[in-house]
Amino acid sequence: MCISNCQVFSCSCPPAYTGLTCEVLFNPCGLNNCLNGANCMNVGTTNYFCECEFDFTGQDCEIEVDSCLEGSADCNNGTCIDGIGLFGCEYDNGFTGKFCDTDIDECEAANCINGVCQDLIGHHMCNCFTGWTGQSCETNVDYCTSGPCDPLGSFGCVDGNSTFSCTCVPGFTSSNCSVDIDECNSSPCLNNGTCTNLQFGQFHCECTDEFSGSMCNILLFPCATSPCHNGGNCSDLGNGDFICACTDGYAGILCGEDNSTFTACSPESCLNGGTCVEEFGPATSCNCLSSFTGSSCDINLPLCRVDSCLNGDVCLEGIGTFICNCSAGFCGSSCEMDLDFCLPNSCSNRGACTEGLGTAISCACSEGFTGDTCEIDLDFCTSTTCLNGGCVEGTGLVTTCICLNGFTSDNCSTDLSFCTPSTCQNGGTCYEGPGSITSCDCVESYTGPLCADLTTSELTTNH
């Protein structure tokens, strides 16, 4: 339809046409409304439809689809990163895989030397065996560091695998040698003496007025009890001994025997080496050797009994006696004495002594010492410890270097530079020697240690 207004007109076109005179057929896709590479399709004469590329939506394909929000991406233990038509998972510490769903086993690269590795999220942990510590269970726990052994009751501490042992001095016991053994428990004081326990396996007896001696075993006044019978006269011999002087008609140690009859010894009185004792009375008596018994020592006794030799040692019969063949570590006629080979000075330099089989001992040396009895002081100062200086040993394995003048660092290996721009004057070149020594190479016309002096020829020329 044409609308005229004076000499100007305009055309009101039907929906399918456009242009000044409605001569152009309308193309909806010509407006380029479809974005992001979408394919445009005309719908009828006035509308269009956008066929969107993957990962875009909206009427004109103007909206990018976020794959991380759509739920199609499950990154489990990671962070989702959206891309064009795809997504990616950024690993968090400890996981890997396309969807971050694979736990990384950190124990594969770990080294738990004396323990068991436990895999954790992003790291691992070493569960150490008893007696070990450290991040990799590389450090042996020294159970003696805390000083568990009583300093008074022990010779020292011996560190073991996950434990320790204390070597007790005589008179002390318990695992840490802290318990003083009460020597009075065995009632060593005789004759109503009073016992006082002392340290180091000792005791003291306080005796009554009638007795003396270390165990109150000596009667001070043996004649006070009138031990001699039948009017015999008692004489004190000292040390608790006495002798009776008998009256006529009596004999014996205590004058208790009637000497009106007397029987003398004959060669046949005691057999097998027994000793005859003449008696007042109808018969003599015999003191038999240990292997015989009977009134005339006529009965032969077996010498080796089950309990003749103690500690399982071998009994050997001899003529009238027996001999015990003691194993190493025991002595005495019956092998009853256990020899203690760990003496206070068995191990030198505060080493701890431990008894082994027989006469064997072993020494656990203090730090800085070695040898069978810890007699060797380890010298940690070697020829390469301090390169340009002297070495001083400290406690344990510690050494200290005292560097010569002109050197520094822990092992005196660094040569300090003493050449400065002002060391050599007038263009001279500085050279370093050992330590702090420097020398100057002077240019022509100058001389002296620092090139500060003109040469003689130069002085003559100037004058």
Protein Blocks (a to p, Z undefined) as FASTA:
>chain_A
ZZdehjbccddddfkbgcjkopaccdfklnomagghiacddehjlbccddddehiacjko
paccdfklnopacghjaccdddehiacddddehiacjkopaccdfklmgccfbbcdddde
hiacddddehiacjkopaccdfklnopacfklpgbdcddehiacddddehiacjkopacc
dfklnopagghiacdddeehiacddddfkbgcjkopacfblmlnopagghiacddebjhi
acddddehiacjkopacfkbccdddfklpgghiacdddedjbdcddddfkbgcjkopacc
dfbdfklpgghiacdddehiacddddehiacjkopaccdfbdfklpgghiacdddehjbc
cddddehiacjkopaccdfbdfklpmbbcddddehjbccddddehiacjkopaccdfbdf
klpgghiacdddehjbccddddehiacjkopaccfklmmmmZZ
